[in-house]
Amino acid sequence: MGELNVIQVAAQVNAKETEDAYEKMAGITRFLYENMPNYDIAGYVLFFLVFLLSAIVYKLGFAKKLKRSQNIIIYIFLFLGCVLLTFFALYLPMVEGLIVAALILIVYKTRMWREKREEQQATNQ
């Protein structure tokens, strides 16, 4: 009987710690950890999301025409850096910040593409 009481108390403490951890998490991270089947899958999804958004931001904002081998090296280091960013993403709004950065860069690139196209049409006429 004594062991059963210890297990019940431990379950209550773990539930309170889990609630506290969820309250401290950023929005998307909290959503992932609350809705995924287990914490391992949520962690991998969070890492993949951070890596994907970082790659998009890099491609839209900073990438230049490079050789394939140089691109592979850059993406390897981006992958390694995203491991650290994933730890930050647990309690800081990293994913949300990357989404905002990607949206701003998409608007910027679209506007630049449109201006370039209009300029070419003006020179052709």
CORJOPE-V98229 format. One record per residue. PSI is psi as a letter, one per 40 degrees, with the letter a starting at -180 (NA if undefined). OMEGA is omega as a letter, one per 40 degrees, with the letter a starting at -180 (none if undefined). Layout:
# CORJOPE-V98229
<<PSI,OMEGA> <PSI,OMEGA>>
This chain:
# CORJOPE-V98229
<<d,a> <d,i> <d,i> <d,i> <d,i> <d,i> <d,i> <d,i> <d,i> <d,i> <d,i> <d,i> <d,i> <d,i> <d,i> <d,i> <d,i> <d,i> <d,i> <d,i> <d,i> <d,a> <d,a> <e,a> <i,i> <i,a> <d,a> <d,i> <d,i> <d,i> <d,i> <d,a> <d,i> <d,a> <e,i> <i,a> <d,i> <i,a> <d,i> <d,i> <d,i> <d,i> <d,i> <d,i> <d,i> <d,i> <d,i> <d,i> <d,i> <d,i> <d,a> <d,a> <d,i> <d,i> <d,i> <d,i> <d,i> <d,a> <d,a> <d,a> <d,a> <e,a> <i,i> <i,i> <h,i> <i,i> <i,a> <d,a> <d,i> <d,i> <d,i> <d,i> <d,i> <d,a> <d,i> <d,i> <d,i> <d,i> <d,i> <d,i> <d,a> <e,i> <d,i> <d,i> <d,i> <d,i> <d,i> <d,a> <e,i> <d,a> <e,i> <i,a> <g,a> <d,a> <d,i> <d,i> <d,i> <d,i> <d,i> <d,i> <d,i> <d,i> <d,i> <d,i> <d,i> <d,i> <d,a> <d,a> <d,i> <d,i> <d,i> <d,i> <d,a> <d,i> <d,i> <d,i> <d,i> <d,i> <d,i> <d,i> <d,i> <d,i> <d,i> <d,a> <NA,none>>
